[in-house]
Amino acid sequence: MERTVRVRFAPSPTGALHIGGVRTALYNYLFAKKYHGKFILRIEDTDQMRLVPGAEAYILHTLQWLGLEVDEGPIQGGTFGPYRQSERTKIYQEYAAQLIAKGKAYYAFDTPEELNAMRERLKAARVTAPQYNTVSREWMKNSLVLPKEEVIAMQQAGVPCVIRMKTPHQEDIRFHDLIRGWVKMNTTALDDKVLMKSDGTPTYHFANVVDDYLMQITHVIRGEEWIPSTPIHVLLYRYLGWETSMPQFAHLPLLLKPEGTGKLSKRDADERGFAIFPLTWKDPTSGVYTQGFREKGYLPEALLNFLALLGWSPSNQQDIFSKEDLIKAFTIERIGKSGIKFDIHKAEWFNQRYLRAKPDEVLVAYLLKALEENEITDTQGKALQVFRLMKERVTFPQDFWLQGKFFFTKPTVYDEHILKTKWTQQTRSVLQKFCNTLKTLVPFKDDVIKSTLERLIEAESIKINQVMPIVRVALTGLGAGPDLMQSMELIGQKECLSRIETFLEQYPSPC
């Protein structure tokens, strides 16, 4: 009988959730739902020194916003709880005692000074990666070397100690990765990892293995940065007698910088002005806010679609997937090994597609809400007409207002680039003549306005790309926007004249 698929997303609440972690959560969720399994949230908070207030709530809010429903977790509960590692300390202590009894782990009493001295000694011997391993442990202060009576005496005296895993000497450890195939590492590259710290709490490696076994996790889907640690986990499964219950591993490719070199970082996002956190995060120490995808205007369904294709490729050329479509199509076999460039422009494209697909009444509501927030009453019912002009241009919901507020309010600033490159004595003269013509123009319709401007441009022997940007800037303040003639009709004849006259007064001569 096959085991029910059970996967876990196990973040540490040490800060805001990186977008790479969100992708990991998504892949776990899709895999679980594909096979009618369980998606479990486990909070790995054993490192109490690094915990950040509000980080756990941030994780929960992120999953909720994205619609990644948790089957078992700290809030939902479940048969295999508790789901916060800080609440499971006694469990880890019991299994650590078993490893000690089996001779697979040992007590180490080394002080920080002694550990530093060991590393310096190895560096002096030109060891490239000094570590506490099968060789160096032989001349350190631990229960493998010290007489049993001395170990007991030190424990009774309360001398601080940790529990380390006893790594075998020069042995190949192999495991099968569902994405990368067989992976092999020799134990000479491993150190004797600390399993239990001196304060009685577990390290990530030990708690991770114990929890995955007790929670009956069938598949571990995580980032490729954990590949070097997996042989340690494989050894722990063997030492604890759980090899037949060991989960299958799948290590996801890295998210790379936009240029494709190196791991994507917050600094990359800050420098390029895009989000890297799903929700806005306030650093509790510095008080600095970092805007998230949600606050920048990304729709959750668009972000999920974008993230799903960062590493996984469908069997056909389809690119737009609902969450239900992703569940049906998703397979681990189609996840690649190579790192994936984080293309924020592709994320914007997805958002634009999803935004345009929304019903008109939903999109108009974005604009009406912005008008209300800015204390503007849409007495003429202009919002619907503005929405229709803007619909094919916007990428984010707030764009309806940010790019279309000129329909409701006069511009107060003007695009400096257009003024520097297009504002000349000739364009000023043409704009003045166009303004004079508009005063008696009947009817004030987009096609009539367009033909009038075209005749003027021809008569003045000036190129249209010299005049149109100036007309747009005078009316909207912007260098680009929706169809200018339709915009003018919607703004209205009287208002258009007023704006052009104000602009001419403000800029009496070219810059």
Buried (B, 14 or more C-beta within 10 A) or exposed (E): EEEEBBBBBBBBBEBBBBBBBBBBBBBBBBBBBBBEBBBBBBBBBBBEEEBBEBBBEBBBBBBEBBEBEBBBBBEEEBEBBBBBBBEBBEBBBEBBEEBBEEEBBBBBBBEEEEBEEBBEEBEEEEBEEBBBBBEBBEEBBBBBBBEEEEBEEBEEEEBEBBBBBBBBEEBEBEBEBBBBEEBEBEBEEBBBBBBBBEEEBBBBBBBBBBBBBBBBBBBBBBBBEBBEBBBBBBBBBBBBEBEEBBBBBBBBBBBBBBEEEEBBBBEBBEEEEBBBBBBBBEEEEEEEEBBBBBBBBBBBBBBBBBBBBBBBEBEEEEEEBEBEBBBEBBEBEEBEEEBBBBBBEBBBBBBBBBBEEBEEEEBBBBBBBBBEEEEBEBEEEBBBBBBBBBBEBBBBBBBBBEBBBBBBEBBEEBBEEBBEEBBBEBBBEBBEEBBEBBEEBEEBBBEBBBEBBEEBBEEBEBEEEBBBBBBBBBBBBBBEBBEBBBBBBBBBBEBBBEBBEEBBEEBEEEE
